[in-house]
């Protein structure tokens, strides 16, 4: 039990830090979203290499097949789209819409399961997806456009998770490969900014430069905390904790950054939250039913094994 409690603390800390990102990225201005993204790629690689060096964890390189490397390279591109869109959203006054992306991410994951794995949805899952679709329509009318920031964030993160599932590489190691893939393009872009005189690193102040470099730590620490939670806490608990990040983002956008939230937007978000409640409740119910089936099947398997053992003993004596 102490390990589970420790895992819960790690998980809450990880999702809490992810939820506080909207307070961090505005501190990096006047750097633009692309420059911040490039710095995040460069410094994240350096931090991850340092962590792996301290842990002396290099044996996993031998398991890096061409297929796995290709999947992680594609995942690197997808997560770069996610990171860049998120930084742009937070620094341009769209934190609430960014939080929407992570609220609807579970619905996107369900749809990816249908499209990629040909999974059959249960009735309540279809109802949840329906609520999500209606919410997108309501928010499209409210914004006067598709809520593209939320949709890009949700689709990119859902696809990223899918690629990571296929690659089957631990998070810390996979992030190292992903940032390694992005390192050279990011470094070239930063060099171009310096050549043109439009880069901000070292030209605005020591504090801003340290914060840009700190993007690597800010990326790595929640990931390591999440890894610590994932190996100690049941998946259902992790699934419940994942909502902490968008809730914090939403509150920051609403209370601290004072973003507009008209009644029609509240209706759209309410529909998304109803969809999530339905999806979560259905998942918990399905998980409990599966657990009961496994529990009921265990005595039957034990009985069959004992019967087989008895038959074998009779044969050996005759």
QUILIN-V638856 format. One record per residue. NEAR is the number of other C-alpha atoms within 10 Angstrom. Layout:
NEAR ; NEAR
//
This chain:
7 ; 8 ; 13 ; 14 ; 13 ; 15 ; 24 ; 22 ; 16 ; 23 ; 28 ; 21 ; 18 ; 24 ; 22 ; 21 ; 21 ; 21 ; 22 ; 16 ; 20 ; 28 ; 16 ; 16 ; 21 ; 18 ; 14 ; 22 ; 15 ; 15 ; 20 ; 18 ; 23 ; 18 ; 23 ; 26 ; 22 ; 24 ; 23 ; 25 ; 29 ; 22 ; 22 ; 26 ; 25 ; 17 ; 21 ; 24 ; 20 ; 12 ; 16 ; 14 ; 11 ; 9 ; 9 ; 10 ; 12 ; 11 ; 8 ; 11 ; 10 ; 7 ; 10 ; 16 ; 11 ; 9 ; 11 ; 18 ; 18 ; 14 ; 20 ; 27 ; 19 ; 18 ; 26 ; 24 ; 17 ; 22 ; 21 ; 22 ; 16 ; 21 ; 21 ; 20 ; 21 ; 27 ; 23 ; 22 ; 21 ; 24 ; 21 ; 12 ; 17 ; 21 ; 30 ; 27 ; 27 ; 29 ; 30 ; 24 ; 25 ; 24 ; 26 ; 27 ; 21 ; 22 ; 26 ; 22 ; 18 ; 19 ; 19 ; 17 ; 15 ; 13 ; 11 ; 9 ; 9 ; 10 ; 12 ; 12 ; 14 ; 11 ; 10 ; 15 ; 22 ; 18 ; 15 ; 23 ; 24 ; 16 ; 21 ; 25 ; 18 ; 14 ; 23 ; 22 ; 14 ; 21 ; 21 ; 16 ; 15 ; 19 ; 11 ; 9 ; 10 ; 15 ; 20 ; 15 ; 21 ; 26 ; 20 ; 17 ; 28 ; 25 ; 22 ; 24 ; 24 ; 25 ; 19 ; 21 ; 16 ; 18 ; 20 ; 19 ; 12 ; 12 ; 19 ; 13 ; 18 ; 12 ; 14 ; 17 ; 16 ; 23 ; 23 ; 23 ; 23 ; 25 ; 25 ; 21 ; 20 ; 19 ; 21 ; 14 ; 14 ; 22 ; 15 ; 12 ; 17 ; 22 ; 13 ; 13 ; 15 ; 14 ; 10 ; 9 ; 10 ; 13 ; 19 ; 21 ; 24 ; 12 ; 12 ; 14 ; 10 ; 11 ; 13 ; 19 ; 15 ; 13 ; 18 ; 28 ; 20 ; 17 ; 23 ; 20 ; 19 ; 20 ; 21 ; 21 ; 17 ; 20 ; 21 ; 17 ; 19 ; 22 ; 18 ; 19 ; 26 ; 17 ; 12 ; 19 ; 19 ; 13 ; 12 ; 12 ; 14 ; 19 ; 12 ; 10 ; 16 ; 20 ; 18 ; 20 ; 21 ; 25 ; 18 ; 21 ; 25 ; 24 ; 17 ; 21 ; 24 ; 15 ; 9 ; 11 ; 17 ; 13 ; 16 ; 12 ; 13 ; 9 ; 10 ; 14 ; 19 ; 14 ; 15 ; 23 ; 23 ; 15 ; 21 ; 25 ; 19 ; 15 ; 27 ; 23 ; 13 ; 19 ; 21 ; 18 ; 14 ; 17 ; 17 ; 13 ; 12 ; 13 ; 13 ; 12 ; 12 ; 12 ; 12 ; 12 ; 11 ; 11 ; 11 ; 11 ; 12 ; 12 ; 11 ; 11 ; 11 ; 11 ; 12 ; 12 ; 12 ; 12 ; 12 ; 12 ; 12 ; 12 ; 11 ; 11 ; 11 ; 10 ; 9 ; 8 ; 6 ; 5
//
